[in-house]
């Protein structure tokens, strides 16, 4: 079985309640750590879907971007602030300049 925890996806910044902890999740490994060690609750339908999707992405059954969308839904349901910075290229000030922030 090929496990791919280094696959990257569009980064998601999360702020965990109660701890004032901020994380940027960039890879499947980052996401697995977040879900297993730092998620505020280990129950609920959306959380379980995110854990399953993380395993599915690590094993290649779904794409990292498909997992990312499921992670965002789980964060929303858990009351975790999740931000995505979308870059649109050089015409908007270069790759380091955000063009849109989505919650």
N, C-alpha and C positions, 0 to 999 in steps of 0.2 A: 504494500500500500504506500503510495506517495503522499506524504504530508507536506503541505506547503504553507507554512506560517508566515513567510516573508512577503507574500503577495501584497502589494500596495493597492490602495484605492483612494479616492478623493478624501483628503483628511477631514475628520470630524473633531471639533473641539467640544469637550463636555465639561460641565461644572457639576460636581456631585454635591447634593444638599447636605447641610449639617457639618460638613468637613471643610468647606471652602477649598476643596481640592479641584484643580483644573488638570485636564489631560488632553493631549492631542492623540487621537487614534489614527494611525496611518497604515497599519498592516493587520493581517489576520491574527498574528501573534499578540499585538497590542490589544486587539478586540477581545481575544480569548482571556487575557489577563484581566481586563476590565470586567468582563462578565463574571468570571469565576472568583475574583478577589475583591473587587471594589464596588460591585453593583449593590445598591441599597436593599434590594429584596430579591430573594432567590425563588420567588414563586410568581404566578401570573402567566396568562396565556402568551402575552407578547414577549416576556422574558424567555420563556421556554422556546418560543419560535426563534428568538435570536440565538440562543445556545445551539439549537439544532442547525440553524442556517450557518453558524460559524463553523461547526464541524463539517457541514456539507461543502462549504467554501474551501476549507483546509484540505479536504479529500478530493476536490475538483468537481463535485457534483453541481455546484452553482458558481457563478462568477463572484469575485470579490465585490463588485459594484452591486450585484443583487443582494448580497449579504448586507452591505452598507445601508440600503434602503430599509431592510428589516430592522437593523440596529437603530436607525433613526425613529422608527415606529415604536420600538420598545422603550427608547429613551423618553419619548413623548409621553407614553403611558405611565412611566415611572416618575414623571415630573422632573426629569433631568434636562437641564438646558443643553441643547446641542446646536452648534453653529457650524456652518459650512462656508468656506471661502471659495468662490468660484472665480478663476482667472480666465480672462478672455484674450490674452496675448499681448503683444507689444504695442498695438495701437492704443491701448488704454494705460500707457505709462510703464509698461514692462511687466515681466512675469512676477515681480514682487509687489505689485500694486493690486489690491483686491478691487474687483469691479462690482461685486454683489455679495451681500451676506444674507444667508437664508437661515431661518430658524425652523 
